[in-house]
């Protein structure tokens, strides 16, 4: 294999790695956004009065 071919092959691998890392970063950011949204929904849905009293009939 000549130097030019080796250079092209190495750059191709580098491009694939960069694309893979960019995709991974996008997925991580989306996961972080989803976690923040879920946390906000949970905080808004919490009612402090629920579960304080238990009515038992026998």
N, CA, C, O and CB atoms as a CASP TS submission, in Angstrom:
PFRMAT TS
TARGET T0000
AUTHOR 0000-0000-0000
METHOD Language model
MODEL 1
PARENT N/A
ATOM      1  N   UNK     1       0.859  -1.176   0.000  1.00  0.00           N
ATOM      2  CA  UNK     1       0.000   0.000   0.000  1.00  0.00           C
ATOM      3  C   UNK     1       0.900   1.232   0.000  1.00  0.00           C
ATOM      4  O   UNK     1       1.871   1.300   0.753  1.00  0.00           O
ATOM      5  CB  UNK     1      -0.975   0.002   1.233  1.00  0.00           C
ATOM      6  N   UNK     2       0.581   2.169  -0.819  1.00  0.00           N
ATOM      7  CA  UNK     2       1.399   3.379  -0.892  1.00  0.00           C
ATOM      8  C   UNK     2       0.989   4.375   0.207  1.00  0.00           C
ATOM      9  O   UNK     2      -0.008   4.176   0.900  1.00  0.00           O
ATOM     10  CB  UNK     2       1.269   4.034  -2.291  1.00  0.00           C
ATOM     11  N   UNK     3       1.757   5.415   0.344  1.00  0.00           N
ATOM     12  CA  UNK     3       1.528   6.408   1.401  1.00  0.00           C
ATOM     13  C   UNK     3       0.207   7.145   1.188  1.00  0.00           C
ATOM     14  O   UNK     3      -0.503   7.434   2.150  1.00  0.00           O
ATOM     15  CB  UNK     3       2.690   7.417   1.451  1.00  0.00           C
ATOM     16  N   UNK     4      -0.122   7.447  -0.059  1.00  0.00           N
ATOM     17  CA  UNK     4      -1.379   8.151  -0.341  1.00  0.00           C
ATOM     18  C   UNK     4      -2.575   7.294   0.055  1.00  0.00           C
ATOM     19  O   UNK     4      -3.525   7.788   0.662  1.00  0.00           O
ATOM     20  CB  UNK     4      -1.468   8.527  -1.832  1.00  0.00           C
ATOM     21  N   UNK     5      -2.526   6.025  -0.287  1.00  0.00           N
ATOM     22  CA  UNK     5      -3.621   5.117   0.076  1.00  0.00           C
ATOM     23  C   UNK     5      -3.748   4.965   1.575  1.00  0.00           C
ATOM     24  O   UNK     5      -4.855   4.937   2.113  1.00  0.00           O
ATOM     25  CB  UNK     5      -3.414   3.753  -0.559  1.00  0.00           C
ATOM     26  N   UNK     6      -2.616   4.866   2.250  1.00  0.00           N
ATOM     27  CA  UNK     6      -2.624   4.757   3.705  1.00  0.00           C
ATOM     28  C   UNK     6      -3.201   6.019   4.331  1.00  0.00           C
ATOM     29  O   UNK     6      -3.965   5.943   5.293  1.00  0.00           O
ATOM     30  CB  UNK     6      -1.206   4.499   4.236  1.00  0.00           C
ATOM     31  N   UNK     7      -2.845   7.160   3.798  1.00  0.00           N
ATOM     32  CA  UNK     7      -3.354   8.440   4.301  1.00  0.00           C
ATOM     33  C   UNK     7      -4.866   8.531   4.134  1.00  0.00           C
ATOM     34  O   UNK     7      -5.573   8.970   5.041  1.00  0.00           O
ATOM     35  CB  UNK     7      -2.675   9.609   3.578  1.00  0.00           C
ATOM     36  N   UNK     8      -5.354   8.115   2.971  1.00  0.00           N
ATOM     37  CA  UNK     8      -6.801   8.144   2.718  1.00  0.00           C
ATOM     38  C   UNK     8      -7.527   7.203   3.678  1.00  0.00           C
ATOM     39  O   UNK     8      -8.572   7.555   4.226  1.00  0.00           O
ATOM     40  CB  UNK     8      -7.107   7.753   1.250  1.00  0.00           C
ATOM     41  N   UNK     9      -6.979   6.019   3.878  1.00  0.00           N
ATOM     42  CA  UNK     9      -7.598   5.048   4.781  1.00  0.00           C
ATOM     43  C   UNK     9      -7.627   5.570   6.211  1.00  0.00           C
ATOM     44  O   UNK     9      -8.630   5.415   6.909  1.00  0.00           O
ATOM     45  CB  UNK     9      -6.850   3.714   4.724  1.00  0.00           C
ATOM     46  N   UNK    10      -6.541   6.184   6.649  1.00  0.00           N
ATOM     47  CA  UNK    10      -6.484   6.709   8.020  1.00  0.00           C
ATOM     48  C   UNK    10      -7.463   7.867   8.200  1.00  0.00           C
ATOM     49  O   UNK    10      -8.123   7.968   9.234  1.00  0.00           O
ATOM     50  CB  UNK    10      -5.053   7.169   8.362  1.00  0.00           C
ATOM     51  N   UNK    11      -7.557   8.741   7.195  1.00  0.00           N
ATOM     52  CA  UNK    11      -8.492   9.860   7.282  1.00  0.00           C
ATOM     53  C   UNK    11      -9.937   9.385   7.266  1.00  0.00           C
ATOM     54  O   UNK    11     -10.792   9.961   7.939  1.00  0.00           O
ATOM     55  CB  UNK    11      -8.255  10.834   6.141  1.00  0.00           C
ATOM     56  N   UNK    12     -10.210   8.336   6.499  1.00  0.00           N
ATOM     57  CA  UNK    12     -11.554   7.759   6.480  1.00  0.00           C
ATOM     58  C   UNK    12     -11.947   7.251   7.851  1.00  0.00           C
ATOM     59  O   UNK    12     -13.078   7.447   8.295  1.00  0.00           O
ATOM     60  CB  UNK    12     -11.638   6.626   5.461  1.00  0.00           C
ATOM     61  N   UNK    13     -11.019   6.603   8.516  1.00  0.00           N
ATOM     62  CA  UNK    13     -11.286   6.119   9.874  1.00  0.00           C
ATOM     63  C   UNK    13     -11.489   7.261  10.842  1.00  0.00           C
ATOM     64  O   UNK    13     -12.323   7.177  11.744  1.00  0.00           O
ATOM     65  CB  UNK    13     -10.151   5.235  10.357  1.00  0.00           C
ATOM     66  N   UNK    14     -10.737   8.323  10.662  1.00  0.00           N
ATOM     67  CA  UNK    14     -10.865   9.487  11.535  1.00  0.00           C
ATOM     68  C   UNK    14     -12.227  10.152  11.356  1.00  0.00           C
ATOM     69  O   UNK    14     -12.850  10.582  12.327  1.00  0.00           O
ATOM     70  CB  UNK    14      -9.742  10.496  11.253  1.00  0.00           C
ATOM     71  N   UNK    15     -12.683  10.230  10.103  1.00  0.00           N
ATOM     72  CA  UNK    15     -13.996  10.831   9.821  1.00  0.00           C
ATOM     73  C   UNK    15     -15.100   9.997  10.457  1.00  0.00           C
ATOM     74  O   UNK    15     -16.035  10.545  11.041  1.00  0.00           O
ATOM     75  CB  UNK    15     -14.229  10.955   8.292  1.00  0.00           C
ATOM     76  N   UNK    16     -14.999   8.672  10.347  1.00  0.00           N
ATOM     77  CA  UNK    16     -15.999   7.801  10.960  1.00  0.00           C
ATOM     78  C   UNK    16     -16.031   7.981  12.475  1.00  0.00           C
ATOM     79  O   UNK    16     -17.103   8.007  13.081  1.00  0.00           O
ATOM     80  CB  UNK    16     -15.716   6.338  10.609  1.00  0.00           C
ATOM     81  N   UNK    17     -14.858   8.103  13.079  1.00  0.00           N
ATOM     82  CA  UNK    17     -14.778   8.284  14.526  1.00  0.00           C
ATOM     83  C   UNK    17     -15.392   9.622  14.939  1.00  0.00           C
ATOM     84  O   UNK    17     -16.115   9.694  15.933  1.00  0.00           O
ATOM     85  CB  UNK    17     -13.316   8.201  14.997  1.00  0.00           C
ATOM     86  N   UNK    18     -15.107  10.676  14.180  1.00  0.00           N
ATOM     87  CA  UNK    18     -15.665  11.986  14.493  1.00  0.00           C
ATOM     88  C   UNK    18     -17.180  11.984  14.352  1.00  0.00           C
ATOM     89  O   UNK    18     -17.880  12.579  15.171  1.00  0.00           O
ATOM     90  CB  UNK    18     -15.055  13.054  13.590  1.00  0.00           C
ATOM     91  N   UNK    19     -17.685  11.324  13.330  1.00  0.00           N
ATOM     92  CA  UNK    19     -19.133  11.232  13.141  1.00  0.00           C
ATOM     93  C   UNK    19     -19.771  10.454  14.282  1.00  0.00           C
ATOM     94  O   UNK    19     -20.837  10.824  14.774  1.00  0.00           O
ATOM     95  CB  UNK    19     -19.463  10.567  11.794  1.00  0.00           C
ATOM     96  N   UNK    20     -19.121   9.387  14.699  1.00  0.00           N
ATOM     97  CA  UNK    20     -19.632   8.578  15.804  1.00  0.00           C
ATOM     98  C   UNK    20     -19.670   9.382  17.104  1.00  0.00           C
ATOM     99  O   UNK    20     -20.639   9.305  17.859  1.00  0.00           O
ATOM    100  CB  UNK    20     -18.771   7.322  15.986  1.00  0.00           C
ATOM    101  N   UNK    21     -18.616  10.150  17.357  1.00  0.00           N
ATOM    102  CA  UNK    21     -18.585  10.979  18.563  1.00  0.00           C
ATOM    103  C   UNK    21     -19.649  12.069  18.517  1.00  0.00           C
ATOM    104  O   UNK    21     -20.277  12.364  19.534  1.00  0.00           O
ATOM    105  CB  UNK    21     -17.204  11.606  18.740  1.00  0.00           C
ATOM    106  N   UNK    22     -19.854  12.664  17.361  1.00  0.00           N
ATOM    107  CA  UNK    22     -20.882  13.699  17.229  1.00  0.00           C
ATOM    108  C   UNK    22     -22.263  13.120  17.490  1.00  0.00           C
ATOM    109  O   UNK    22     -23.088  13.751  18.150  1.00  0.00           O
ATOM    110  CB  UNK    22     -20.833  14.337  15.832  1.00  0.00           C
ATOM    111  N   UNK    23     -22.517  11.927  16.979  1.00  0.00           N
ATOM    112  CA  UNK    23     -23.798  11.266  17.198  1.00  0.00           C
ATOM    113  C   UNK    23     -23.984  10.936  18.675  1.00  0.00           C
ATOM    114  O   UNK    23     -25.077  11.098  19.219  1.00  0.00           O
ATOM    115  CB  UNK    23     -23.898   9.990  16.348  1.00  0.00           C
ATOM    116  N   UNK    24     -22.916  10.472  19.322  1.00  0.00           N
ATOM    117  CA  UNK    24     -22.979  10.145  20.744  1.00  0.00           C
ATOM    118  C   UNK    24     -23.266  11.392  21.580  1.00  0.00           C
ATOM    119  O   UNK    24     -24.045  11.334  22.532  1.00  0.00           O
ATOM    120  CB  UNK    24     -21.667   9.491  21.199  1.00  0.00           C
ATOM    121  N   UNK    25     -22.642  12.515  21.232  1.00  0.00           N
ATOM    122  CA  UNK    25     -22.887  13.766  21.949  1.00  0.00           C
ATOM    123  C   UNK    25     -24.331  14.209  21.798  1.00  0.00           C
ATOM    124  O   UNK    25     -24.947  14.681  22.753  1.00  0.00           O
ATOM    125  CB  UNK    25     -21.949  14.862  21.449  1.00  0.00           C
ATOM    126  N   UNK    26     -24.873  14.054  20.581  1.00  0.00           N
ATOM    127  CA  UNK    26     -26.270  14.417  20.355  1.00  0.00           C
ATOM    128  C   UNK    26     -27.194  13.554  21.207  1.00  0.00           C
ATOM    129  O   UNK    26     -28.145  14.061  21.800  1.00  0.00           O
ATOM    130  CB  UNK    26     -26.630  14.276  18.869  1.00  0.00           C
ATOM    131  N   UNK    27     -26.921  12.269  21.268  1.00  0.00           N
ATOM    132  CA  UNK    27     -27.740  11.359  22.067  1.00  0.00           C
ATOM    133  C   UNK    27     -27.636  11.692  23.555  1.00  0.00           C
ATOM    134  O   UNK    27     -28.637  11.649  24.271  1.00  0.00           O
ATOM    135  CB  UNK    27     -27.317   9.905  21.820  1.00  0.00           C
ATOM    136  N   UNK    28     -26.448  12.019  24.014  1.00  0.00           N
ATOM    137  CA  UNK    28     -26.269  12.366  25.421  1.00  0.00           C
ATOM    138  C   UNK    28     -27.006  13.657  25.764  1.00  0.00           C
ATOM    139  O   UNK    28     -27.628  13.760  26.821  1.00  0.00           O
ATOM    140  CB  UNK    28     -24.779  12.505  25.751  1.00  0.00           C
ATOM    141  N   UNK    29     -26.935  14.640  24.870  1.00  0.00           N
ATOM    142  CA  UNK    29     -27.641  15.896  25.107  1.00  0.00           C
ATOM    143  C   UNK    29     -29.151  15.684  25.134  1.00  0.00           C
ATOM    144  O   UNK    29     -29.848  16.271  25.960  1.00  0.00           O
ATOM    145  CB  UNK    29     -27.274  16.922  24.035  1.00  0.00           C
ATOM    146  N   UNK    30     -29.650  14.853  24.239  1.00  0.00           N
ATOM    147  CA  UNK    30     -31.090  14.559  24.208  1.00  0.00           C
ATOM    148  C   UNK    30     -31.505  13.838  25.480  1.00  0.00           C
ATOM    149  O   UNK    30     -32.568  14.118  26.034  1.00  0.00           O
ATOM    150  CB  UNK    30     -31.453  13.706  22.970  1.00  0.00           C
ATOM    151  N   UNK    31     -30.679  12.918  25.946  1.00  0.00           N
ATOM    152  CA  UNK    31     -30.968  12.215  27.193  1.00  0.00           C
ATOM    153  C   UNK    31     -30.989  13.169  28.373  1.00  0.00           C
ATOM    154  O   UNK    31     -31.826  13.043  29.267  1.00  0.00           O
ATOM    155  CB  UNK    31     -29.944  11.117  27.432  1.00  0.00           C
ATOM    156  N   UNK    32     -30.072  14.120  28.377  1.00  0.00           N
ATOM    157  CA  UNK    32     -30.029  15.106  29.455  1.00  0.00           C
ATOM    158  C   UNK    32     -31.279  15.986  29.432  1.00  0.00           C
ATOM    159  O   UNK    32     -31.857  16.284  30.478  1.00  0.00           O
ATOM    160  CB  UNK    32     -28.761  15.975  29.340  1.00  0.00           C
ATOM    161  N   UNK    33     -31.693  16.398  28.226  1.00  0.00           N
ATOM    162  CA  UNK    33     -32.903  17.208  28.091  1.00  0.00           C
ATOM    163  C   UNK    33     -34.124  16.438  28.578  1.00  0.00           C
ATOM    164  O   UNK    33     -34.973  16.992  29.277  1.00  0.00           O
ATOM    165  CB  UNK    33     -33.100  17.644  26.633  1.00  0.00           C
ATOM    166  N   UNK    34     -34.215  15.157  28.210  1.00  0.00           N
ATOM    167  CA  UNK    34     -35.342  14.336  28.643  1.00  0.00           C
ATOM    168  C   UNK    34     -35.359  14.183  30.163  1.00  0.00           C
ATOM    169  O   UNK    34     -36.422  14.225  30.781  1.00  0.00           O
ATOM    170  CB  UNK    34     -35.284  12.957  27.976  1.00  0.00           C
ATOM    171  N   UNK    35     -34.196  14.008  30.757  1.00  0.00           N
ATOM    172  CA  UNK    35     -34.120  13.860  32.209  1.00  0.00           C
ATOM    173  C   UNK    35     -34.551  15.147  32.909  1.00  0.00           C
ATOM    174  O   UNK    35     -35.250  15.099  33.921  1.00  0.00           O
ATOM    175  CB  UNK    35     -32.695  13.476  32.635  1.00  0.00           C
ATOM    176  N   UNK    36     -34.137  16.291  32.375  1.00  0.00           N
ATOM    177  CA  UNK    36     -34.534  17.564  32.964  1.00  0.00           C
ATOM    178  C   UNK    36     -36.041  17.773  32.844  1.00  0.00           C
ATOM    179  O   UNK    36     -36.684  18.225  33.792  1.00  0.00           O
ATOM    180  CB  UNK    36     -33.785  18.718  32.294  1.00  0.00           C
ATOM    181  N   UNK    37     -36.598  17.448  31.695  1.00  0.00           N
ATOM    182  CA  UNK    37     -38.041  17.597  31.493  1.00  0.00           C
ATOM    183  C   UNK    37     -38.815  16.684  32.434  1.00  0.00           C
ATOM    184  O   UNK    37     -39.836  17.082  32.995  1.00  0.00           O
ATOM    185  CB  UNK    37     -38.417  17.292  30.036  1.00  0.00           C
ATOM    186  N   UNK    38     -38.326  15.462  32.603  1.00  0.00           N
ATOM    187  CA  UNK    38     -39.001  14.522  33.491  1.00  0.00           C
ATOM    188  C   UNK    38     -38.930  15.000  34.940  1.00  0.00           C
ATOM    189  O   UNK    38     -39.903  14.886  35.686  1.00  0.00           O
ATOM    190  CB  UNK    38     -38.382  13.122  33.360  1.00  0.00           C
ATOM    191  N   UNK    39     -37.779  15.532  35.332  1.00  0.00           N
ATOM    192  CA  UNK    39     -37.625  16.051  36.683  1.00  0.00           C
ATOM    193  C   UNK    39     -38.580  17.217  36.924  1.00  0.00           C
ATOM    194  O   UNK    39     -39.186  17.313  37.991  1.00  0.00           O
ATOM    195  CB  UNK    39     -36.176  16.489  36.927  1.00  0.00           C
ATOM    196  N   UNK    40     -38.716  18.094  35.948  1.00  0.00           N
ATOM    197  CA  UNK    40     -39.637  19.220  36.071  1.00  0.00           C
ATOM    198  C   UNK    40     -41.079  18.733  36.183  1.00  0.00           C
ATOM    199  O   UNK    40     -41.850  19.257  36.987  1.00  0.00           O
ATOM    200  CB  UNK    40     -39.490  20.166  34.872  1.00  0.00           C
ATOM    201  N   UNK    41     -41.445  17.738  35.384  1.00  0.00           N
ATOM    202  CA  UNK    41     -42.806  17.213  35.454  1.00  0.00           C
ATOM    203  C   UNK    41     -43.083  16.600  36.821  1.00  0.00           C
ATOM    204  O   UNK    41     -44.163  16.788  37.381  1.00  0.00           O
ATOM    205  CB  UNK    41     -43.035  16.174  34.352  1.00  0.00           C
ATOM    206  N   UNK    42     -42.119  15.874  37.353  1.00  0.00           N
ATOM    207  CA  UNK    42     -42.294  15.252  38.665  1.00  0.00           C
ATOM    208  C   UNK    42     -42.436  16.313  39.746  1.00  0.00           C
ATOM    209  O   UNK    42     -43.278  16.187  40.635  1.00  0.00           O
ATOM    210  CB  UNK    42     -41.113  14.324  38.986  1.00  0.00           C
ATOM    211  N   UNK    43     -41.615  17.359  39.674  1.00  0.00           N
ATOM    212  CA  UNK    43     -41.683  18.422  40.673  1.00  0.00           C
ATOM    213  C   UNK    43     -43.030  19.143  40.620  1.00  0.00           C
ATOM    214  O   UNK    43     -43.572  19.513  41.661  1.00  0.00           O
ATOM    215  CB  UNK    43     -40.541  19.422  40.464  1.00  0.00           C
ATOM    216  N   UNK    44     -43.568  19.344  39.434  1.00  0.00           N
ATOM    217  CA  UNK    44     -44.853  20.040  39.290  1.00  0.00           C
ATOM    218  C   UNK    44     -46.020  19.162  39.710  1.00  0.00           C
ATOM    219  O   UNK    44     -47.049  19.677  40.146  1.00  0.00           O
ATOM    220  CB  UNK    44     -45.049  20.497  37.851  1.00  0.00           C
ATOM    221  N   UNK    45     -45.881  17.857  39.588  1.00  0.00           N
ATOM    222  CA  UNK    45     -47.002  16.965  39.868  1.00  0.00           C
ATOM    223  C   UNK    45     -47.085  16.550  41.334  1.00  0.00           C
ATOM    224  O   UNK    45     -48.054  15.909  41.742  1.00  0.00           O
ATOM    225  CB  UNK    45     -46.898  15.740  39.006  1.00  0.00           C
ATOM    226  N   UNK    46     -46.096  16.904  42.114  1.00  0.00           N
ATOM    227  CA  UNK    46     -46.087  16.475  43.512  1.00  0.00           C
ATOM    228  C   UNK    46     -47.092  17.300  44.297  1.00  0.00           C
ATOM    229  O   UNK    46     -47.059  18.531  44.273  1.00  0.00           O
ATOM    230  CB  UNK    46     -44.670  16.607  44.129  1.00  0.00           C
ATOM    231  N   UNK    47     -47.984  16.608  44.990  1.00  0.00           N
ATOM    232  CA  UNK    47     -48.955  17.245  45.870  1.00  0.00           C
ATOM    233  C   UNK    47     -48.580  16.847  47.295  1.00  0.00           C
ATOM    234  O   UNK    47     -48.688  15.672  47.644  1.00  0.00           O
ATOM    235  CB  UNK    47     -50.442  16.823  45.513  1.00  0.00           C
ATOM    236  N   UNK    48     -48.147  17.783  48.117  1.00  0.00           N
ATOM    237  CA  UNK    48     -47.676  17.426  49.460  1.00  0.00           C
ATOM    238  C   UNK    48     -48.764  16.874  50.371  1.00  0.00           C
ATOM    239  O   UNK    48     -48.451  16.274  51.399  1.00  0.00           O
ATOM    240  CB  UNK    48     -47.061  18.623  50.108  1.00  0.00           C
ATOM    241  N   UNK    49     -50.044  17.063  50.019  1.00  0.00           N
ATOM    242  CA  UNK    49     -51.136  16.580  50.877  1.00  0.00           C
ATOM    243  C   UNK    49     -51.500  15.125  50.611  1.00  0.00           C
ATOM    244  O   UNK    49     -52.206  14.506  51.407  1.00  0.00           O
ATOM    245  CB  UNK    49     -52.363  17.444  50.684  1.00  0.00           C
ATOM    246  N   UNK    50     -51.032  14.586  49.517  1.00  0.00           N
ATOM    247  CA  UNK    50     -51.365  13.191  49.196  1.00  0.00           C
ATOM    248  C   UNK    50     -50.557  12.252  50.065  1.00  0.00           C
ATOM    249  O   UNK    50     -49.346  12.412  50.218  1.00  0.00           O
ATOM    250  CB  UNK    50     -51.111  12.888  47.704  1.00  0.00           C
ATOM    251  N   UNK    51     -51.237  11.272  50.631  1.00  0.00           N
ATOM    252  CA  UNK    51     -50.561  10.252  51.406  1.00  0.00           C
ATOM    253  C   UNK    51     -50.357  10.572  52.868  1.00  0.00           C
ATOM    254  O   UNK    51     -49.739   9.790  53.590  1.00  0.00           O
ATOM    255  CB  UNK    51     -49.275   9.984  50.808  1.00  0.00           C
ATOM    256  N   UNK    52     -50.867  11.712  53.322  1.00  0.00           N
ATOM    257  CA  UNK    52     -50.692  12.063  54.737  1.00  0.00           C
ATOM    258  C   UNK    52     -51.715  11.353  55.610  1.00  0.00           C
ATOM    259  O   UNK    52     -51.425  11.044  56.766  1.00  0.00           O
ATOM    260  CB  UNK    52     -50.804  13.577  54.931  1.00  0.00           C
ATOM    261  N   UNK    53     -52.892  11.091  55.088  1.00  0.00           N
ATOM    262  CA  UNK    53     -53.944  10.436  55.865  1.00  0.00           C
ATOM    263  C   UNK    53     -54.311   9.116  55.220  1.00  0.00           C
ATOM    264  O   UNK    53     -54.283   8.975  53.997  1.00  0.00           O
ATOM    265  CB  UNK    53     -55.187  11.339  55.987  1.00  0.00           C
ATOM    266  N   UNK    54     -54.654   8.162  56.051  1.00  0.00           N
ATOM    267  CA  UNK    54     -55.063   6.849  55.563  1.00  0.00           C
ATOM    268  C   UNK    54     -56.375   6.516  56.225  1.00  0.00           C
ATOM    269  O   UNK    54     -56.449   6.376  57.446  1.00  0.00           O
ATOM    270  CB  UNK    54     -53.984   5.753  55.854  1.00  0.00           C
ATOM    271  N   UNK    55     -57.428   6.385  55.411  1.00  0.00           N
ATOM    272  CA  UNK    55     -58.749   6.025  55.926  1.00  0.00           C
ATOM    273  C   UNK    55     -58.892   4.506  55.829  1.00  0.00           C
ATOM    274  O   UNK    55     -58.793   3.928  54.747  1.00  0.00           O
ATOM    275  CB  UNK    55     -59.898   6.759  55.131  1.00  0.00           C
ATOM    276  N   UNK    56     -59.124   3.880  56.966  1.00  0.00           N
ATOM    277  CA  UNK    56     -59.292   2.433  56.990  1.00  0.00           C
ATOM    278  C   UNK    56     -60.665   2.120  57.532  1.00  0.00           C
ATOM    279  O   UNK    56     -61.037   2.578  58.612  1.00  0.00           O
ATOM    280  CB  UNK    56     -58.193   1.747  57.838  1.00  0.00           C
ATOM    281  N   UNK    57     -61.423   1.334  56.775  1.00  0.00           N
ATOM    282  CA  UNK    57     -62.748   0.901  57.229  1.00  0.00           C
ATOM    283  C   UNK    57     -62.725  -0.605  57.364  1.00  0.00           C
ATOM    284  O   UNK    57     -62.206  -1.320  56.507  1.00  0.00           O
ATOM    285  CB  UNK    57     -63.878   1.359  56.246  1.00  0.00           C
ATOM    286  N   UNK    58     -63.295  -1.064  58.451  1.00  0.00           N
ATOM    287  CA  UNK    58     -63.242  -2.499  58.688  1.00  0.00           C
ATOM    288  C   UNK    58     -64.543  -3.172  58.779  1.00  0.00           C
ATOM    289  O   UNK    58     -64.597  -4.386  58.978  1.00  0.00           O
ATOM    290  CB  UNK    58     -62.525  -2.768  59.881  1.00  0.00           C
TER
END
